[in-house]
Amino acid sequence: MTATPSASGPASPLDALRFAFGTLTVLPVRVSRWDRAAARGGMIAAPLVGVVVGLCAAVAGAALLRLGASPLVAAVAAVAVPAALTRGLHLDGLADTADGLGSGKPAQDALRVMKQSDIGPFGVLVLVLVLLAQVAAAADGYGQGALRGGGAVVAAAVAGRGAMTLGCRGGVPAARADGLGAAVASAVPRATAACVALLCAALAAAAVASWRGALAAVLALLCAELLLRRCVRRLGGVTGDVFGALCEAATTATYVALTLH
């Protein structure tokens, strides 16, 4: 990602998409604007990033199934692709947030723990459990066929990015004065965030061709909301790491919800 100096005035849809894909993936997208208007549009468009990332992951899993791989191997590939498309940024945020919340330190000390480059025991434990849950749930889907497994992958990716949009809604403060958290905190109007949540539910339902997709997405967003409230109370607001944690929490919750028959 490359960025140009911030600009003023309304952001175009192209500016919003560049911000979304340039900050939430490693795709070679040039971020043309870095201001509140672009941040607002970019985070509103976050679920569209989920669609693209999810489709890439679903194709990888389906290709391996077609080549004769087991559902478990296909699931590993489907979970690995989003990690590769973000250079593990969201997983790193999950681990850092787990370390910060689990440190038992005051807010500022917990934020310092989260900024450290190493991963502590809480982060390792949460990271391992989340990845195991995602792979196991994706394998359950691929065990029922490429369409069922791929649909679950897309639904989970959409819900994960939708949780990030909800984390940017008005009234949610930034925990730090710099970084991605400060750039996007409270950037999305509450009413717009609610509409994005409904869109995520609709996209998830379409992905799995069932109302169960919508229910899984709603449950996932509720789980992410609980984590968000915990982070705001504990840390004083959101950071880039918290957004990564919200994404992975909602992704995992969607996967798990779709395994409940």
C-alpha positions as CSV (number, residue, x, y, z in Angstrom):
1,M,0.0,0.0,0.0
2,T,1.1,3.5,-0.8
3,A,-0.6,6.7,0.3
4,T,-0.7,10.3,-0.8
5,P,-1.2,13.3,1.4
6,S,-4.7,13.7,2.8
7,A,-7.2,15.7,0.8
8,S,-10.4,17.7,1.6
9,G,-13.9,17.4,0.3
10,P,-16.2,14.4,-0.3
11,A,-14.5,11.1,-1.1
12,S,-15.5,9.4,-4.3
13,P,-16.5,5.7,-4.4
14,L,-13.1,5.0,-6.0
15,D,-11.4,6.7,-3.1
16,A,-13.4,4.6,-0.7
17,L,-12.5,1.4,-2.4
18,R,-8.9,2.3,-2.6
19,F,-8.9,3.0,1.1
20,A,-10.7,-0.2,1.9
21,F,-8.5,-2.5,-0.2
22,G,-5.3,-0.6,0.4
23,T,-5.6,-0.7,4.2
24,L,-7.3,-4.1,4.7
25,T,-5.4,-6.2,2.2
26,V,-1.9,-6.4,0.6
27,L,-3.3,-6.1,-2.9
28,P,-1.3,-3.5,-4.9
29,V,-3.7,-0.6,-4.4
30,R,-2.7,3.0,-4.2
31,V,-4.5,4.8,-1.5
32,S,-5.2,8.2,-3.1
33,R,-6.6,9.8,0.1
34,W,-6.0,9.5,3.8
35,D,-8.6,11.6,5.5
36,R,-11.8,11.2,7.4
37,A,-14.0,11.2,4.3
38,A,-11.9,8.5,2.6
39,A,-11.8,6.5,5.9
40,R,-15.5,6.7,6.3
41,G,-16.1,5.4,2.8
42,G,-13.4,2.8,3.0
43,M,-14.7,1.3,6.2
44,I,-18.3,1.3,4.9
45,A,-16.9,-0.7,1.9
46,A,-15.1,-3.2,4.2
47,P,-17.6,-6.0,3.6
48,L,-16.9,-5.8,-0.1
49,V,-13.2,-6.5,0.8
50,G,-14.6,-9.6,2.6
51,V,-16.4,-10.7,-0.6
52,V,-13.2,-10.6,-2.6
53,V,-11.0,-12.2,0.1
54,G,-13.7,-14.8,0.7
55,L,-14.0,-15.7,-2.9
56,C,-10.3,-16.1,-3.3
57,A,-10.2,-18.4,-0.3
58,A,-13.2,-20.4,-1.5
59,V,-11.7,-20.9,-4.9
60,A,-8.5,-22.2,-3.3
61,G,-10.4,-24.7,-1.2
62,A,-12.6,-25.8,-4.1
63,A,-9.5,-26.3,-6.3
64,L,-7.9,-28.6,-3.8
65,L,-11.1,-30.6,-3.4
66,R,-11.3,-30.9,-7.2
67,L,-7.7,-32.2,-7.2
68,G,-8.6,-34.9,-4.7
69,A,-7.5,-33.3,-1.5
70,S,-9.4,-34.0,1.7
71,P,-11.9,-31.5,3.2
72,L,-9.3,-30.8,6.0
73,V,-6.6,-29.8,3.5
74,A,-9.1,-27.7,1.6
75,A,-10.0,-26.0,4.8
76,V,-6.4,-25.2,5.7
77,A,-6.0,-23.5,2.3
78,A,-9.2,-21.5,2.7
79,V,-8.0,-20.2,6.1
80,A,-4.5,-19.6,4.8
81,V,-5.5,-17.4,1.9
82,P,-7.1,-14.6,3.9
83,A,-4.0,-14.6,6.2
84,A,-1.8,-14.3,3.1
85,L,-3.9,-11.5,1.6
86,T,-3.4,-9.5,4.8
87,R,0.1,-10.7,5.7
88,G,-1.5,-12.0,8.9
89,L,-2.3,-8.5,10.0
90,H,-5.7,-9.3,11.5
91,L,-4.3,-12.4,13.2
92,D,-1.5,-10.3,14.6
93,G,-4.1,-7.8,15.9
94,L,-6.0,-10.7,17.5
95,A,-2.9,-11.9,19.3
96,D,-1.9,-8.4,20.4
97,T,-5.4,-7.6,21.7
98,A,-5.5,-10.9,23.6
99,D,-2.1,-10.1,25.3
100,G,-3.3,-6.6,26.1
101,L,-6.6,-7.7,27.6
102,G,-5.0,-10.6,29.4
103,S,-2.2,-8.6,30.9
104,G,-4.3,-7.3,33.8
105,K,-2.4,-4.0,33.5
106,P,-4.0,-0.5,33.4
107,A,-5.1,0.8,30.0
108,Q,-1.9,2.6,29.0
109,D,0.3,-0.3,30.1
110,A,-1.9,-2.7,28.3
111,L,-1.6,-0.6,25.1
112,R,2.1,-0.7,25.4
113,V,2.0,-4.5,25.7
114,M,0.0,-4.6,22.5
115,K,2.6,-2.5,20.7
116,Q,5.4,-4.8,21.5
117,S,6.7,-6.9,18.6
118,D,6.6,-10.2,20.4
119,I,3.5,-12.4,21.2
120,G,2.8,-13.4,24.8
121,P,1.2,-16.5,26.1
122,F,-2.4,-15.2,25.9
123,G,-1.8,-14.2,22.3
124,V,-0.4,-17.6,21.3
125,L,-3.2,-19.5,23.0
126,V,-6.0,-17.4,21.4
127,L,-4.3,-17.5,18.0
128,V,-4.0,-21.3,18.1
129,L,-7.5,-21.9,19.3
130,V,-9.0,-19.5,16.7
131,L,-7.1,-21.0,13.8
132,L,-8.1,-24.5,14.9
133,A,-11.7,-23.5,15.2
134,Q,-11.7,-21.9,11.7
135,V,-10.0,-24.9,10.1
136,A,-12.3,-27.4,11.8
137,A,-15.4,-25.5,10.9
138,A,-14.3,-24.9,7.3
139,A,-13.5,-28.6,7.0
140,D,-17.0,-29.4,8.2
141,G,-18.4,-27.3,5.3
142,Y,-16.1,-28.7,2.7
143,G,-17.0,-32.2,3.8
144,Q,-20.5,-31.3,2.4
145,G,-19.1,-30.2,-0.9
146,A,-17.2,-27.3,-2.5
147,L,-20.3,-25.0,-2.7
148,R,-21.2,-25.5,1.0
149,G,-17.6,-25.0,2.1
150,G,-17.0,-22.1,-0.1
151,G,-20.2,-20.4,0.9
152,A,-19.2,-20.7,4.6
153,V,-15.8,-19.2,3.7
154,V,-17.3,-16.2,1.9
155,A,-19.9,-15.6,4.7
156,A,-17.2,-15.7,7.4
157,A,-15.0,-13.2,5.5
158,V,-17.9,-10.8,4.9
159,A,-19.0,-10.9,8.6
160,G,-15.4,-10.4,9.7
161,R,-15.1,-7.2,7.7
162,G,-18.5,-6.1,8.7
163,A,-17.5,-6.2,12.4
164,M,-14.7,-3.8,11.5
165,T,-17.3,-1.4,10.1
166,L,-19.4,-1.6,13.2
167,G,-16.3,-0.9,15.3
168,C,-15.9,2.4,13.4
169,R,-19.4,3.7,14.2
170,G,-20.0,7.0,15.9
171,G,-19.4,7.1,19.6
172,V,-16.6,4.5,19.6
173,P,-13.4,6.4,20.6
174,A,-9.8,5.7,19.6
175,A,-7.5,4.4,22.3
176,R,-4.5,6.2,20.8
177,A,-4.0,9.5,19.0
178,D,-2.3,7.9,16.0
179,G,-2.5,4.8,13.8
180,L,-5.3,3.2,11.9
181,G,-7.6,3.2,15.0
182,A,-7.4,7.0,15.3
183,A,-7.9,7.4,11.5
184,V,-11.2,5.5,11.4
185,A,-12.6,5.7,14.9
186,S,-16.2,7.1,14.9
187,A,-15.9,7.7,11.1
188,V,-19.1,5.8,10.2
189,P,-22.5,7.2,11.2
190,R,-24.5,4.8,13.4
191,A,-27.4,4.5,11.0
192,T,-25.0,3.6,8.1
193,A,-23.2,1.0,10.3
194,A,-26.6,-0.6,11.0
195,C,-27.3,-0.7,7.3
196,V,-23.9,-2.3,6.7
197,A,-24.8,-5.0,9.3
198,L,-28.0,-5.8,7.4
199,L,-26.0,-5.9,4.2
200,C,-23.6,-8.4,5.7
201,A,-26.5,-10.6,6.8
202,A,-27.9,-10.5,3.3
203,L,-24.6,-11.3,1.7
204,A,-24.0,-14.2,4.1
205,A,-27.4,-15.6,3.4
206,A,-26.7,-15.4,-0.4
207,A,-23.3,-17.0,0.1
208,V,-24.7,-20.2,1.8
209,A,-28.0,-20.0,-0.1
210,S,-29.9,-20.2,3.2
211,W,-31.3,-18.0,6.0
212,R,-28.8,-19.7,8.2
213,G,-26.1,-17.5,6.7
214,A,-27.9,-14.4,7.8
215,L,-28.4,-15.8,11.3
216,A,-24.7,-16.8,11.5
217,A,-23.6,-13.3,10.5
218,V,-25.9,-11.6,13.0
219,L,-24.6,-13.9,15.8
220,A,-21.0,-13.2,14.7
221,L,-21.5,-9.5,14.8
222,L,-23.0,-9.7,18.2
223,C,-20.0,-11.6,19.4
224,A,-17.7,-9.0,17.9
225,E,-19.8,-6.3,19.6
226,L,-19.2,-7.9,23.0
227,L,-15.5,-7.9,22.3
228,L,-15.6,-4.3,21.1
229,R,-17.3,-3.2,24.3
230,R,-14.8,-5.1,26.4
231,C,-11.9,-3.3,24.5
232,V,-13.5,0.1,25.0
233,R,-14.0,-0.4,28.7
234,R,-10.5,-2.0,29.2
235,L,-8.4,0.1,26.8
236,G,-10.4,3.3,26.4
237,G,-11.2,2.8,22.8
238,V,-10.1,1.0,19.6
239,T,-6.8,0.5,17.9
240,G,-5.7,-1.1,14.7
241,D,-5.1,-4.3,16.7
242,V,-8.6,-4.2,18.0
243,F,-10.0,-4.0,14.5
244,G,-8.0,-7.1,13.6
245,A,-9.4,-8.9,16.7
246,L,-12.9,-7.9,15.8
247,C,-12.5,-9.3,12.3
248,E,-11.1,-12.6,13.4
249,A,-13.7,-13.0,16.2
250,A,-16.6,-12.4,13.8
251,T,-15.0,-14.7,11.2
252,T,-14.6,-17.5,13.7
253,A,-18.1,-17.1,15.1
254,T,-19.6,-17.3,11.6
255,Y,-17.7,-20.5,10.9
256,V,-18.8,-22.1,14.1
257,A,-22.4,-21.0,13.8
258,L,-22.7,-22.5,10.3
259,T,-21.6,-25.9,11.7
260,L,-24.6,-26.0,14.0
261,H,-27.1,-28.1,12.1
